Structures are given as structure tokens and as C-alpha cells.
Amino acid sequence: MLQTVKTTAVVYYSRTGHSKDAATEIADTLGAQRFRLTVDRYHGPRLGYLTAGFDSLRQRLPQLTSPQPALRGFQAIVFCAPVWTSYPATPMRRFLRDHPVLPGVVGLFLTCGDDSEPAKAFEMAQADLGRSFQARGYLPDALARTPGGQQRVTEFCAALQALVKTAV
């Protein structure tokens, strides 16, 4: 069996599954390898939710319990995470601040409860990373698993693929 070389990686954090679903759809569309970020601190339905919200409001970034993904060699990286209290989820912020070695093409896809674009979350993620994201997209929870949601993912992936082609 032939193995194909994956040129794109999708790094995601998901507490409830919405961002995992989006990351899976993006990875499947792009033929990308997925890397999941984990944090023990936010387990549990009630206490985990409250702790995550409190940490987000206080800008407290947790330690990741997942191993650091090996991202060298990829042509593009997509980060996918939920928006908590107007900011990207704290585990993703921690990862972005740790400044992994990244290729030239970097995208950010956020899931959120609101229909309006999470501009503040995009700005915070860019500040955490220390550089801009060439591709940006978001998926309101109401559009998850709908044709409108699939369209947003498709448009994001097409934009990212076009950037990779011009960067090569």
C-alpha cells in the first residue's frame, strides 16, 4: 500500500466536540494530518466548563498535557479551536504562544456560539502567534452539520489550498 505524504497539518483543541468535528472536516477536505491538543484541567461537564470560562476571562493559559506536535516539513498548518468569552480557547492560546516552528502558510478556523465574526478572537490569536494568519474562517455552532457550515469549511479550505499553491 502506498503512503501519501501529507503536506498540511490541522492542530485543534475541542472541549465539547464542535471544534473536533470542524477540524476533522477540514483535515478530510485537505487530506491533512490531525493533531489534538489536550488539557486535563477542563474535564467534566460542569466544573470543566466553569473552569475553562474562568481561565479565559482571567487570561490564564493552562499547561498542555498532549505532546507537542512535530510540525516540521508541513507546507501549511491550520489551527482550529472554539471561542471562549470572546477569545480563542486557552489551550490553543498556550500552543500559539509557545511559538512552534511553522511554515509560511498558516490558517485559523474558529467555532463559536454567535453568528457574528469573532474579530476579537482572531486578533488575540494573531497576537499570541506573533504573526498573521493567511487564511481565516469561522463556524457558528448553529451552522454545524448543515450545508451552510459545509460551505464555510469548503471556502476556507479552497483559500488555504490557493495560498499553498502560490507559496510553492
C-alpha positions as CSV (number, residue, x, y, z in Angstrom):
1,M,0.0,0.0,0.0
2,L,1.4,3.4,-1.0
3,Q,1.5,6.1,1.7
4,T,0.9,9.7,0.6
5,V,2.9,12.5,2.1
6,K,0.7,14.9,4.0
7,T,1.5,18.5,3.3
8,T,-0.9,20.1,5.7
9,A,-1.5,19.6,9.4
10,V,-4.6,20.5,11.4
11,V,-3.9,21.3,15.1
12,Y,-7.0,21.5,17.1
13,Y,-8.5,21.8,20.6
14,S,-12.0,20.8,21.4
15,R,-13.7,20.5,24.8
16,T,-17.2,19.6,23.6
17,G,-16.7,18.2,20.1
18,H,-17.7,21.1,17.9
19,S,-14.1,22.1,17.0
20,K,-13.1,18.4,16.7
21,D,-15.9,18.0,14.1
22,A,-14.7,21.1,12.2
23,A,-11.1,20.0,12.4
24,T,-12.0,16.6,11.1
25,E,-13.9,18.0,8.2
26,I,-11.1,20.4,7.3
27,A,-8.5,17.6,7.6
28,D,-10.6,15.3,5.4
29,T,-11.1,18.0,2.8
30,L,-7.4,18.9,2.7
31,G,-6.0,15.3,3.1
32,A,-4.3,16.7,6.2
33,Q,-2.9,15.0,9.3
34,R,-4.6,15.9,12.6
35,F,-3.0,16.7,16.0
36,R,-5.2,17.1,19.1
37,L,-4.2,19.4,21.9
38,T,-5.3,18.2,25.4
39,V,-5.6,19.7,28.8
40,D,-6.6,17.7,31.9
41,R,-7.9,20.9,33.7
42,Y,-11.1,21.2,31.7
43,H,-12.5,17.7,32.0
44,G,-16.0,17.2,33.4
45,P,-19.3,18.7,32.0
46,R,-20.0,21.4,34.7
47,L,-16.8,22.1,36.5
48,G,-14.7,21.8,33.3
49,Y,-17.0,24.4,31.6
50,L,-16.8,26.8,34.5
51,T,-13.0,26.4,34.9
52,A,-12.5,27.0,31.2
53,G,-14.6,30.1,31.2
54,F,-12.9,31.5,34.3
55,D,-9.5,30.8,32.9
56,S,-10.4,32.5,29.6
57,L,-11.7,35.6,31.4
58,R,-8.6,35.8,33.6
59,Q,-6.3,35.1,30.6
60,R,-4.9,32.1,32.4
61,L,-3.2,29.7,29.9
62,P,-3.1,26.1,31.1
63,Q,-0.3,23.6,30.5
64,L,-0.9,21.2,27.7
65,T,-1.0,17.5,28.5
66,S,-0.6,16.4,24.9
67,P,2.8,16.0,23.4
68,Q,4.0,18.9,21.2
69,P,3.1,18.0,17.6
70,A,6.0,17.6,15.2
71,L,5.1,20.3,12.6
72,R,8.4,20.5,10.6
73,G,8.0,19.6,7.0
74,F,4.4,20.6,6.5
75,Q,3.6,23.3,3.9
76,A,0.6,24.6,5.7
77,I,-0.8,24.4,9.3
78,V,-4.4,25.0,10.2
79,F,-5.3,25.8,13.8
80,C,-8.9,25.0,14.9
81,A,-10.4,25.9,18.3
82,P,-13.6,27.3,19.9
83,V,-14.1,30.8,21.1
84,W,-14.4,31.2,24.8
85,T,-15.5,34.6,26.3
86,S,-14.5,36.4,23.0
87,Y,-11.1,34.8,23.0
88,P,-9.6,31.6,21.4
89,A,-9.8,28.7,23.8
90,T,-6.9,28.9,26.3
91,P,-5.3,25.6,25.3
92,M,-4.9,26.9,21.7
93,R,-3.6,30.3,23.0
94,R,-1.0,28.3,25.0
95,F,0.1,26.4,22.0
96,L,0.3,29.6,19.8
97,R,2.4,31.4,22.5
98,D,4.8,28.5,22.7
99,H,5.8,29.5,19.1
100,P,6.2,26.2,17.4
101,V,8.2,26.2,14.2
102,L,5.7,26.9,11.4
103,P,5.7,27.1,7.6
104,G,4.8,30.2,5.7
105,V,1.1,29.3,5.2
106,V,-0.9,29.3,8.5
107,G,-4.7,29.4,8.8
108,L,-7.1,29.7,11.8
109,F,-10.6,28.3,11.9
110,L,-12.7,29.1,14.9
111,T,-16.0,27.6,16.1
112,C,-18.3,29.9,18.1
113,G,-21.8,30.2,19.5
114,D,-22.5,33.5,17.8
115,D,-23.3,34.3,14.1
116,S,-21.1,37.4,14.0
117,E,-17.4,37.1,13.1
118,P,-15.2,36.6,16.2
119,A,-12.9,39.5,15.3
120,K,-11.5,39.9,18.8
121,A,-10.6,36.2,18.9
122,F,-8.8,36.4,15.6
123,E,-6.8,39.5,16.8
124,M,-5.9,37.7,20.1
125,A,-4.7,34.6,18.3
126,Q,-2.6,36.7,15.9
127,A,-1.1,38.5,18.9
128,D,-0.4,35.1,20.6
129,L,1.3,33.7,17.5
130,G,3.2,36.9,16.7
131,R,2.3,36.8,13.0
132,S,-0.8,37.0,10.8
133,F,-2.9,34.1,9.6
134,Q,-3.1,33.9,5.8
135,A,-6.5,32.1,5.9
136,R,-9.2,32.7,8.4
137,G,-12.6,31.2,8.9
138,Y,-15.2,30.6,11.5
139,L,-18.3,28.4,12.0
140,P,-21.2,29.4,14.3
141,D,-22.5,26.4,16.2
142,A,-25.9,26.9,14.6
143,L,-24.3,26.1,11.2
144,A,-22.5,22.9,12.3
145,R,-23.5,19.9,10.3
146,T,-25.5,21.9,7.8
147,P,-24.9,22.7,4.1
148,G,-24.1,26.3,5.2
149,G,-21.5,25.1,7.6
150,Q,-20.0,22.7,5.0
151,Q,-19.8,25.7,2.6
152,R,-17.8,27.7,5.1
153,V,-15.4,24.8,5.6
154,T,-15.1,24.3,1.8
155,E,-14.4,28.0,1.2
156,F,-11.8,28.1,3.9
157,C,-10.0,25.0,2.6
158,A,-10.1,26.4,-1.0
159,A,-8.5,29.7,0.2
160,L,-5.8,27.8,2.1
161,Q,-5.0,25.5,-0.9
162,A,-4.7,28.5,-3.2
163,L,-2.2,30.1,-0.7
164,V,-0.2,26.9,-0.6
165,K,0.0,26.7,-4.4
166,T,1.3,30.3,-4.6
167,A,3.8,29.7,-1.9
168,V,5.4,26.7,-3.6
